[in-house]
Amino acid sequence: MFDLDATLDLLDTPALPEEDAVVWAPRDRGHGRAALAAALDDGLLSEEVDAILAGRRVVEAFPVRRGETPPAYATRAVAEMMAAYLR
């Protein structure tokens, strides 16, 4: 059976930063979780989300804009995921 919490934890796990990469910010976790939950609520399957993200965290694929709240980010990120899915 699909375990949403395990999937969210896996997708929110930061990748090891490269030498010149910005270090993962803990605030991104809430944004990523909100976007993933919204994507699944809006009808994307976990397999489709995995394909769209291609191994990246959601905040890496769709960066958080300065001052963006988790709900606002989730709305925008899901719209961008849907557009990416249709390509």
GROMACS elastic network, one bead per residue, 0.5 to 0.9 nm:
[ bonds ]
;  ai    aj funct       b0    kb
    2     6     6  0.86735   500
    2     7     6  0.83165   500
    2    46     6  0.86814   500
    3     6     6  0.54472   500
    3     7     6  0.63357   500
    3     8     6  0.87465   500
    4     7     6  0.51167   500
    4     8     6  0.60771   500
    4     9     6  0.85420   500
    4    37     6  0.84225   500
    4    46     6  0.87596   500
    5     8     6  0.51012   500
    5     9     6  0.60671   500
    5    10     6  0.85162   500
    6     9     6  0.51052   500
    6    10     6  0.60860   500
    6    11     6  0.85780   500
    7    10     6  0.50850   500
    7    11     6  0.60820   500
    7    12     6  0.84631   500
    7    46     6  0.81331   500
    8    11     6  0.51674   500
    8    12     6  0.59602   500
    8    13     6  0.85589   500
    8    32     6  0.83087   500
    8    33     6  0.62756   500
    8    36     6  0.70338   500
    8    37     6  0.81207   500
    9    12     6  0.51538   500
    9    13     6  0.61777   500
    9    33     6  0.84015   500
   10    13     6  0.53882   500
   10    14     6  0.88573   500
   10    57     6  0.88630   500
   11    14     6  0.80578   500
   11    32     6  0.81980   500
   11    33     6  0.85423   500
   11    36     6  0.86239   500
   11    50     6  0.86498   500
   11    55     6  0.82598   500
   11    56     6  0.76424   500
   11    57     6  0.54669   500
   11    58     6  0.72473   500
   12    28     6  0.85578   500
   12    29     6  0.61376   500
   12    32     6  0.65113   500
   12    33     6  0.71324   500
   12    57     6  0.59314   500
   12    58     6  0.75616   500
   12    59     6  0.85787   500
   13    29     6  0.85403   500
   13    57     6  0.73934   500
   14    17     6  0.80575   500
   14    24     6  0.64939   500
   14    56     6  0.88904   500
   14    57     6  0.71074   500
   15    18     6  0.88994   500
   15    24     6  0.83013   500
   15    56     6  0.80443   500
   15    57     6  0.79788   500
   16    23     6  0.86716   500
   16    24     6  0.87210   500
   17    20     6  0.77647   500
   17    21     6  0.54758   500
   17    22     6  0.70002   500
   17    23     6  0.61632   500
   17    24     6  0.74954   500
   18    21     6  0.50051   500
   18    22     6  0.81633   500
   18    23     6  0.87425   500
   19    22     6  0.85899   500
   20    23     6  0.89644   500
   21    24     6  0.87343   500
   22    25     6  0.85018   500
   24    27     6  0.87997   500
   24    28     6  0.76948   500
   25    28     6  0.56949   500
   25    29     6  0.77626   500
   26    29     6  0.56021   500
   26    30     6  0.80077   500
   27    30     6  0.60387   500
   27    31     6  0.71415   500
   28    31     6  0.50693   500
   28    32     6  0.60429   500
   28    33     6  0.85350   500
   28    59     6  0.66884   500
   28    64     6  0.74908   500
   28    70     6  0.86291   500
   29    32     6  0.51255   500
   29    33     6  0.60878   500
   29    34     6  0.85037   500
   29    59     6  0.82996   500
   30    33     6  0.51732   500
   30    34     6  0.60604   500
   30    35     6  0.85750   500
   30    70     6  0.63301   500
   31    34     6  0.51797   500
   31    35     6  0.62080   500
   31    36     6  0.86870   500
   31    58     6  0.86393   500
   31    59     6  0.73897   500
   31    64     6  0.75813   500
   31    68     6  0.88149   500
   31    69     6  0.74204   500
   31    71     6  0.75959   500
   31    72     6  0.89485   500
   31    73     6  0.64393   500
   31    74     6  0.67656   500
   32    35     6  0.51386   500
   32    36     6  0.61389   500
   32    37     6  0.85420   500
   32    57     6  0.75367   500
   32    58     6  0.56127   500
   32    59     6  0.58042   500
   32    64     6  0.89816   500
   32    70     6  0.78759   500
   32    73     6  0.84936   500
   32    74     6  0.76479   500
   33    36     6  0.52009   500
   33    37     6  0.60721   500
   33    38     6  0.84710   500
   33    58     6  0.85477   500
   33    70     6  0.84774   500
   33    74     6  0.84777   500
   34    37     6  0.52700   500
   34    38     6  0.60801   500
   34    39     6  0.85718   500
   34    70     6  0.60093   500
   34    71     6  0.65714   500
   34    73     6  0.78815   500
   34    74     6  0.54994   500
   34    75     6  0.89119   500
   35    38     6  0.50837   500
   35    39     6  0.60445   500
   35    40     6  0.86584   500
   35    58     6  0.74814   500
   35    59     6  0.88063   500
   35    70     6  0.76186   500
   35    71     6  0.77940   500
   35    73     6  0.68556   500
   35    75     6  0.71405   500
   35    76     6  0.84554   500
   35    77     6  0.62010   500
   35    78     6  0.63500   500
   36    39     6  0.50636   500
   36    40     6  0.62850   500
   36    41     6  0.85267   500
   36    46     6  0.89093   500
   36    49     6  0.80616   500
   36    58     6  0.75097   500
   36    74     6  0.75849   500
   36    77     6  0.88307   500
   36    78     6  0.79759   500
   37    40     6  0.52847   500
   37    41     6  0.60792   500
   37    42     6  0.85456   500
   37    74     6  0.83271   500
   38    42     6  0.59261   500
   38    43     6  0.86780   500
   38    71     6  0.88565   500
   38    74     6  0.62848   500
   38    75     6  0.74119   500
   38    78     6  0.68559   500
   39    42     6  0.50911   500
   39    43     6  0.65359   500
   39    44     6  0.56371   500
   39    45     6  0.81377   500
   39    46     6  0.87380   500
   39    49     6  0.77052   500
   39    74     6  0.79551   500
   39    75     6  0.87216   500
   39    77     6  0.83842   500
   39    78     6  0.54549   500
   39    79     6  0.87437   500
   39    81     6  0.79069   500
   39    82     6  0.85707   500
   40    43     6  0.53156   500
   40    44     6  0.50265   500
   40    45     6  0.61281   500
   40    46     6  0.69133   500
   40    49     6  0.82510   500
   41    44     6  0.73921   500
   42    78     6  0.81504   500
   44    47     6  0.82063   500
   44    48     6  0.61818   500
   44    49     6  0.65860   500
   44    82     6  0.81826   500
   45    48     6  0.51223   500
   45    49     6  0.63352   500
   45    50     6  0.86461   500
   46    49     6  0.50452   500
   46    50     6  0.61207   500
   46    51     6  0.86381   500
   47    50     6  0.50297   500
   47    51     6  0.62448   500
   47    52     6  0.86887   500
   48    51     6  0.50685   500
   48    52     6  0.61919   500
   48    53     6  0.86160   500
   48    85     6  0.75652   500
   49    52     6  0.50629   500
   49    53     6  0.60957   500
   49    54     6  0.84592   500
   49    81     6  0.77015   500
   49    85     6  0.84498   500
   50    53     6  0.52076   500
   50    54     6  0.59840   500
   50    55     6  0.69774   500
   50    56     6  0.86232   500
   51    54     6  0.51139   500
   51    55     6  0.79275   500
   51    85     6  0.84562   500
   52    55     6  0.85985   500
   52    56     6  0.89301   500
   52    61     6  0.85929   500
   52    81     6  0.67492   500
   52    82     6  0.89203   500
   52    84     6  0.66726   500
   52    85     6  0.63584   500
   53    56     6  0.51895   500
   53    57     6  0.67323   500
   53    58     6  0.64464   500
   53    60     6  0.86057   500
   53    61     6  0.62492   500
   53    81     6  0.84442   500
   54    57     6  0.86907   500
   54    61     6  0.86771   500
   56    59     6  0.80747   500
   56    60     6  0.60080   500
   56    61     6  0.61748   500
   57    60     6  0.51990   500
   57    61     6  0.64264   500
   57    62     6  0.86280   500
   58    61     6  0.51566   500
   58    62     6  0.59491   500
   58    63     6  0.77585   500
   58    77     6  0.80765   500
   59    62     6  0.50447   500
   59    64     6  0.61767   500
   59    77     6  0.85942   500
   60    63     6  0.54707   500
   60    64     6  0.84390   500
   61    77     6  0.89218   500
   62    76     6  0.87819   500
   62    77     6  0.60922   500
   62    80     6  0.76077   500
   62    81     6  0.84116   500
   63    73     6  0.89419   500
   63    77     6  0.84799   500
   64    67     6  0.83646   500
   64    68     6  0.65974   500
   64    69     6  0.88135   500
   64    70     6  0.88597   500
   64    73     6  0.65993   500
   64    77     6  0.86973   500
   65    68     6  0.54246   500
   65    69     6  0.88841   500
   65    73     6  0.78174   500
   66    69     6  0.89502   500
   68    71     6  0.82760   500
   68    72     6  0.61895   500
   68    73     6  0.59498   500
   69    72     6  0.52491   500
   69    73     6  0.59696   500
   69    74     6  0.84662   500
   70    73     6  0.50120   500
   70    74     6  0.59460   500
   70    75     6  0.86541   500
   71    74     6  0.50345   500
   71    75     6  0.63325   500
   71    76     6  0.87885   500
   72    75     6  0.52761   500
   72    76     6  0.64032   500
   72    77     6  0.85710   500
   73    76     6  0.52015   500
   73    77     6  0.58276   500
   73    78     6  0.83719   500
   74    77     6  0.51274   500
   74    78     6  0.59563   500
   74    79     6  0.84749   500
   75    78     6  0.54381   500
   75    79     6  0.63416   500
   75    80     6  0.88041   500
   76    79     6  0.51370   500
   76    80     6  0.62579   500
   76    81     6  0.86181   500
   77    80     6  0.50229   500
   77    81     6  0.60437   500
   77    82     6  0.85948   500
   78    82     6  0.60873   500
   78    83     6  0.85447   500
   79    82     6  0.51603   500
   79    83     6  0.63064   500
   79    84     6  0.86719   500
   80    83     6  0.50474   500
   80    84     6  0.61255   500
   80    85     6  0.85205   500
   81    85     6  0.60025   500
   81    86     6  0.86435   500
   82    86     6  0.62861   500
   82    87     6  0.88711   500
   83    86     6  0.52501   500
   83    87     6  0.65672   500
   84    87     6  0.53328   500
